[in-house]
Amino acid sequence: MPPPLIETTSEASFTMSQGATADGSRTTVPAPATAKEPRVTKQRLAVSGVLDELTDFVSTQELHRILQDRGTSVSLATAYRILQSLADEGLVDVLRNADGEAVYRRCAVTGHHHHLLCRSCGKAVEVEAPAVESWAARTASEHGFTAVEHTVEIFGLCPDCTARSSGR
């Protein structure tokens, strides 16, 4: 598989990779008949509970630190596995932050959407982008691609961080 297409401008960073279809719908692959439901463990419930409380994306290391601060015993490896399982099940969004680190969040929007992410504080805003959807579908079609999926994340500074950096 070729590496994802990354187009960067001075104003935003766009990453094209697997995610949702160009027409805006999410794709799901049915689990094989032999697939088991994930076990509901104390650790899985603890990770899920923290994600329910957070409003911004969180790295596995940050989540692990929160769990440890609360006295919840979950190893870092277990936290990684649980987050990947939740992402595979479509229960959390996962993306790469500006540093390339995977971050996770339960999103309020269940349909296909994109994110504006603050490079400074990590604030995330969910956005719909019909122009991006049209562009992705048109570009794929022009090159004969089908079954296209994509993600777009836009990185910048939120209004609060912009004001702080301007000294206002």
C-alpha positions, 0 to 999 in steps of 0.5 A: 500500500502506498504511503498516505498523501500529505499536502501541507500549506502554511495555513493547514495540514491535510492528511489523506488516508483511510477513514470514511468514504468520499460521499460522506458515509462511513464504511464498516466491514462485517466481523467474521462469523468467528469474531468474538465480542470484546470482553468487558473488563474492569480495565476496558470500563475504566478506559471507556469511562475516562474517554466519556469524560474528556472533550479533547483528543488524548494520547494513550500515554495521557490516558494512562497517566489519568488512569494512574492518577485515579488509582486505576491499574491499567498497564500502558500495553493494555491501554493501547490494546483497548484503545485500538479495539475501541477504534476498530469497533468505531466507538472512538475516532483516532487520528494523528496529531501534528506530531504524528502521535495517535490520539483518541476521542469519543466524538459527538458526531456519529456521521462522517466528519473532520476535525480542526485541531489546536496545535497548542492546547489540543482543542478539537472542533468537529466540522463537516466539509462538503467541499472536501467531500466533493473534491475527494470524490472528483479527484478519485473519479478523475484517476479511476479510483473506487471505494475511496476513503479519506480523513482530513484533519486541519491543524492551527491555533484556536482563538484562545491560543491565538490571543495568548500568543498575540499577548492580548 
